[in-house]
């Protein structure tokens, strides 16, 4: 019998975003926008539980301990939407 432990991981269905797009809607001004609802797999938490063997859990811990804490997570950075210079400018802030 293999011993397993339960861990909390990022939801695969929504990729950890917690909400998924369900369609388009229109605001009172007629402007279109995307409607979202909580992910049905993780109930809007962005996380899911997963059972892993103790051996796999040990490998996960070893990998986490061997990483440099100052290294950037480039996959996470690639998913983020960039901010334009205008959106971050004093003019956009009304200053």
Secondary structure, DSSP 8 states (H G I E B T S, - for coil): ---EEEEEEE-TTTTT-SEEEEEEEE-TTS-EEEEEEE-TTTTTSSEEEEEEEHHHHHHHHHHHHHS-TTS--HHHHHHS----TTTTSHHHHT-
